[in-house]
């Protein structure tokens, strides 16, 4: 009787434990596309540090915007010397104007957010400016939804900047984000899928190179009867001879001597292999499109949007660099003016941008030929103060 229950217990126990939904889960997720993470740190690592198109796009915009000359003026005059101009020229002991602005624009392009810290003196006027890493900064919202503080975390340490006063020590510049109230949306996020495709195509090409970029041909052994096979020793000898005498750059183009029964069949890239290069170029154009850089400026083949390089360069400054630099300069001027109590305007000096020289000459000619305008009105149209340095307004 005990043997009956013992045998039954053994028979009821399955030999292998498995969930009934295991096969379904495996089948459902087996063919899904694997995308890289979308956080700022991962995108910076894969899209900037690990992708040449993303790296060059960010560097091109940041360097061009940082190199733009800036002018400071109010309603009455344009300042040649001013404490704010001196501050921007030498923002801190470790950086100059170009380094600070380039870091500011790069942070904005990579994460959609840029943070500038003002180190104020006893009078309340800022003495130093520092660009803080956006991946270390977090916004602390208040009960009404507006930021009341900013927290900067490095490792296990945190520093809190109080933003609830009349003037915040942090200037937060962010790109428009339709689904976030506190953080901006970066071009790197919009180009994330194209970055993954471009990086995957580059890895595929590297794998081809590691495997000798696919054999240029195949050696076929038919034997006397057309069906024979090489013995183990013959196969090892043939492989060793190919690796020794016909592999590597030094043996490129070296003729191959085949013994009886061996035949050479040349091979090339299949149409599907050639499509990988087109896919890579299409992904590169999408990355450049997300950042607003004409592909022609990045050396991407197959782009005929602009007639020549000069036209592409002008469109790059007019549509990408100038809007970005104007918005950032206006935000800095408003924030720094709140510290000093001045109402000033900081903007790029379009008269000193070589890429816009043709447009500038045409605009000056049109304004100069307008006899019905006074001198003050002409100066306003050109973005100059209404009163000239000599005091003449007409």
C-alpha positions in Angstrom: 0.0 0.0 0.0 2.8 2.4 0.8 4.5 1.5 -2.4 1.3 2.5 -4.3 1.3 6.0 -2.8 5.1 6.3 -3.2 4.9 5.4 -6.9 2.0 7.8 -7.5 3.8 10.7 -5.8 6.8 10.2 -8.1 4.6 10.0 -11.2 2.7 13.2 -10.3 5.9 15.3 -10.0 6.9 16.8 -13.4 10.5 16.1 -14.5 11.1 19.8 -15.4 9.5 22.9 -13.9 8.3 25.4 -16.4 5.7 28.2 -16.6 2.9 27.7 -19.0 3.4 31.2 -20.4 7.2 30.8 -20.8 7.0 30.0 -24.5 4.6 32.9 -25.1 6.9 35.4 -23.3 9.9 34.2 -25.2 8.1 34.4 -28.5 6.8 37.8 -27.8 10.1 39.5 -26.9 12.4 37.6 -29.2 12.1 39.9 -32.2 11.9 43.2 -30.5 14.3 46.0 -31.3 16.7 46.9 -28.6 17.2 50.7 -28.2 19.7 52.4 -26.1 18.6 54.2 -22.9 17.2 57.7 -23.3 18.7 59.4 -20.2 21.2 62.3 -20.6 24.2 60.3 -19.4 23.6 57.4 -21.8 22.8 59.6 -24.7 25.9 61.7 -24.1 28.0 58.5 -24.0 26.6 56.9 -27.1 25.6 60.0 -29.1 28.5 62.3 -28.4 31.4 60.3 -27.1 30.7 57.3 -29.3 29.3 58.7 -32.5 31.2 61.0 -34.9 28.1 62.6 -36.5 26.6 63.5 -33.1 30.0 64.7 -31.8 30.7 66.9 -34.8 27.2 68.3 -34.9 27.4 69.4 -31.2 30.9 70.7 -31.6 30.1 72.6 -34.8 27.1 74.4 -33.3 28.7 75.1 -29.9 31.9 76.4 -31.3 30.1 78.6 -33.9 27.7 80.0 -31.3 30.5 80.6 -28.8 32.6 82.5 -31.4 29.9 85.0 -32.2 30.7 88.5 -31.0 28.3 89.8 -28.4 27.1 93.4 -28.0 25.6 95.0 -24.8 23.3 97.9 -25.1 20.3 99.6 -23.6 17.7 101.9 -25.1 20.1 104.8 -25.4 23.6 103.5 -26.2 25.8 100.6 -27.0 28.4 99.9 -24.4 32.0 99.4 -25.4 33.1 98.8 -21.8 30.8 97.5 -19.0 31.2 95.3 -15.9 29.0 92.6 -17.5 31.1 92.5 -20.6 34.2 92.1 -18.5 32.5 89.3 -16.5 31.6 87.4 -19.7 35.1 88.0 -21.1 36.7 86.5 -18.0 33.9 84.5 -16.2 36.1 82.6 -13.8 39.8 82.0 -13.2 39.8 78.7 -15.0 37.8 79.6 -18.2 37.6 82.3 -20.7 34.6 83.6 -22.7 34.9 80.9 -25.4 35.3 78.0 -23.1 32.3 79.0 -20.9 30.0 79.6 -23.8 31.0 76.5 -25.6 30.3 74.4 -22.5 27.0 76.2 -22.0 25.8 75.5 -25.6 27.1 72.0 -25.5 25.2 71.2 -22.3 22.0 72.6 -23.8 22.4 70.6 -27.0 23.2 67.3 -25.2 20.6 67.4 -22.4 18.2 70.2 -23.3 19.2 72.0 -20.1 22.0 74.4 -19.2 22.8 75.7 -15.8 25.0 78.8 -15.0 26.0 79.6 -11.4 26.7 83.2 -10.3 29.2 83.7 -7.5 28.1 87.0 -6.0 30.2 89.4 -4.1 29.3 91.5 -1.0 27.4 94.0 -3.2 25.3 91.3 -4.8 26.8 91.7 -8.2 28.1 88.5 -9.8 31.9 88.1 -9.7 32.2 84.7 -11.4 30.2 82.5 -13.7 30.4 78.7 -13.8 28.6 76.3 -16.1 27.3 73.3 -14.1 26.8 69.8 -15.5 23.2 69.2 -16.3 23.3 65.5 -15.5 24.2 66.4 -11.9 21.5 69.1 -11.4 17.9 68.5 -10.4 15.0 70.9 -10.0 13.2 71.0 -6.7 9.6 72.2 -7.4 7.5 74.0 -4.8 3.8 73.5 -3.9 2.8 75.8 -6.8 5.0 73.9 -9.3 7.6 76.6 -9.7 11.2 75.7 -8.8 12.2 76.7 -5.3 15.7 75.2 -5.3 18.3 73.4 -7.4 20.3 70.4 -6.1 23.7 69.7 -7.5 24.8 66.1 -6.7 28.4 64.7 -7.0 28.7 61.2 -5.7 27.1 61.1 -2.3 27.4 64.9 -1.7 24.7 67.4 -2.6 24.6 71.2 -2.7 21.3 73.1 -2.6 20.9 76.4 -4.4 17.9 78.4 -3.1 15.9 79.8 -6.0 13.0 81.2 -3.9 14.5 84.7 -3.6 14.2 87.7 -5.8 17.3 86.7 -7.8 18.3 83.1 -8.3 22.0 82.1 -8.2 21.2 79.6 -11.0 20.3 80.6 -14.5 18.4 77.6 -16.0 18.2 77.7 -19.8 16.1 74.9 -21.3 14.7 73.9 -24.6 11.0 73.5 -25.2 9.6 70.2 -23.9 6.0 69.5 -24.6 5.7 66.9 -21.8 7.9 68.2 -19.0 7.4 71.4 -16.9 10.9 71.5 -15.5 13.4 70.0 -17.9 14.1 70.7 -21.6 14.1 68.4 -24.6 17.4 68.0 -26.4 18.1 67.3 -30.1 20.1 64.3 -28.9 16.8 62.7 -27.7 15.1 63.4 -31.0 18.1 61.8 -32.9 18.3 58.8 -30.5 16.9 56.3 -33.0 19.1 57.5 -35.8 22.1 57.4 -33.5 21.4 53.7 -32.7 21.0 52.8 -36.3 24.2 54.7 -37.3 26.2 53.1 -34.4 24.8 49.6 -35.2 25.8 50.0 -38.9 29.4 51.1 -37.8 29.6 48.0 -35.6 28.5 45.8 -38.5 31.2 47.3 -40.7 33.8 46.8 -38.0 32.7 43.1 -37.7 33.2 42.8 -41.4 36.7 44.2 -41.1 37.5 41.8 -38.3 36.4 39.0 -40.5 38.5 40.2 -43.5 35.5 42.1 -44.9 34.0 38.8 -46.2 36.1 36.5 -48.4 36.7 37.8 -51.9 36.1 34.3 -53.1 35.8 30.6 -52.3 38.1 27.6 -53.0 36.0 24.7 -54.2 37.3 21.1 -54.2 35.7 18.7 -56.6 38.1 15.8 -56.9 38.4 13.4 -59.7 34.8 12.3 -59.5 33.4 15.7 -58.6 32.1 14.5 -55.2 35.3 13.9 -53.2 36.1 15.7 -50.0 39.4 16.9 -48.5 40.9 14.8 -45.8 41.6 16.3 -42.4 45.3 16.7 -43.1 44.7 18.2 -46.6 42.2 20.7 -45.1 44.5 21.8 -42.4 47.4 22.2 -44.9 45.2 24.3 -47.2 44.0 26.6 -44.4 47.5 27.1 -43.1 48.8 27.9 -46.6 46.1 30.5 -47.1 46.6 32.2 -43.7 50.4 32.2 -44.2 50.7 33.3 -47.9 47.5 34.9 -48.8 46.1 36.8 -45.8 46.9 40.3 -44.6 47.8 43.6 -46.3 51.3 42.5 -47.2 49.9 39.6 -49.4 47.3 41.7 -51.1 47.1 40.9 -54.8 49.5 37.9 -54.5 48.5 35.2 -57.0 47.3 31.9 -55.6 48.5 28.5 -56.9 45.9 25.9 -56.8 46.6 22.2 -57.1 44.5 19.6 -59.0 40.9 19.5 -58.0 40.8 23.0 -56.5 38.8 25.8 -58.2 38.5 29.5 -57.3 35.0 31.1 -57.3 35.1 34.9 -56.9 32.5 36.5 -54.6 31.4 40.1 -53.9 29.0 42.0 -51.7 25.4 41.1 -52.0 22.7 43.8 -52.5 21.6 43.5 -48.9 25.2 44.2 -47.8 25.4 47.3 -49.9 22.2 48.6 -48.3 23.9 48.8 -44.9 26.0 51.7 -46.2 22.9 53.5 -47.5 21.2 53.0 -44.2 24.2 54.4 -42.4 24.2 57.5 -44.6 20.5 58.0 -44.1 20.9 57.8 -40.4 23.7 60.3 -40.5 21.5 62.7 -42.4 18.7 62.3 -39.8 21.2 63.1 -37.0 22.3 66.2 -38.7 18.7 67.2 -39.4 17.8 66.8 -35.7 20.6 69.3 -34.7 19.9 71.6 -37.6 23.3 71.2 -39.3 23.3 70.9 -43.1 24.7 67.5 -44.0 27.0 69.1 -46.5 28.9 70.8 -43.7 29.6 67.4 -42.1 30.8 65.8 -45.3 27.8 63.4 -45.7 27.6 62.1 -49.2 24.4 62.2 -51.3 23.0 65.5 -49.9 22.0 68.1 -52.5 19.8 70.3 -50.5 22.0 73.4 -51.0 23.7 74.4 -54.2 27.1 75.1 -52.6 29.0 75.1 -49.4 28.6 78.9 -48.9 24.8 78.7 -49.1 24.7 75.7 -46.6 27.0 77.7 -44.2 24.7 80.7 -44.4 21.6 78.6 -43.7 23.4 77.0 -40.8 24.1 80.3 -39.2 20.7 81.8 -40.0 18.5 78.8 -39.0 20.5 77.2 -36.2 23.4 79.2 -34.7 21.8 82.7 -34.5 18.4 81.6 -33.0 20.3 79.6 -30.3 22.8 82.3 -29.5 20.1 85.0 -29.4 17.9 83.0 -27.0 20.8 82.1 -24.7 22.3 85.7 -24.7 18.8 87.2 -23.9 18.4 84.8 -21.0 21.8 85.6 -19.6 21.2 89.4 -20.0 17.9 89.2 -18.1 19.4 87.1 -15.3 22.6 89.2 -14.9 20.6 92.4 -15.2 18.4 91.2 -12.3 21.6 91.0 -10.2 22.8 94.5 -11.1 19.4 96.2 -11.4 20.1 97.2 -15.0 17.8 96.8 -18.1 20.3 95.8 -20.8 20.2 93.7 -23.9 22.9 91.2 -24.8 22.7 89.9 -28.4 25.0 88.6 -31.1 26.6 91.3 -33.3 25.3 90.3 -36.8 27.6 92.8 -38.5 30.6 90.8 -37.6 29.4 87.4 -38.8 31.3 86.6 -42.1 28.7 84.1 -43.2 26.0 86.8 -43.3 28.1 89.4 -45.1 26.0 89.2 -48.3 22.7 89.7 -46.3 24.2 92.5 -44.3 25.4 94.4 -47.4 21.9 94.1 -49.0 20.2 95.3 -45.8 22.5 98.3 -45.3 21.9 99.3 -48.9 18.1 99.1 -48.6 18.1 101.1 -45.4 20.5 103.7 -46.7 18.4 104.2 -49.8 15.2 104.8 -47.7 15.1 108.7 -47.8 11.8 108.8 -45.9 13.5 107.4 -42.7 15.3 109.5 -40.2 18.8 108.6 -38.9 17.3 107.3 -35.7 14.8 105.1 -37.5 17.5 103.7 -39.7 19.6 102.9 -36.7 16.8 101.1 -35.0 16.2 99.0 -38.2 19.9 98.0 -38.1 19.7 97.0 -34.5 21.6 100.0 -33.2 20.7 102.5 -30.5 18.6 105.4 -31.7 21.3 107.9 -30.5 24.7 107.8 -32.1 27.9 108.2 -30.1 28.2 111.8 -31.1 24.7 112.5 -30.0 23.2 113.1 -33.5 19.8 111.5 -34.1 19.0 112.8 -37.5 
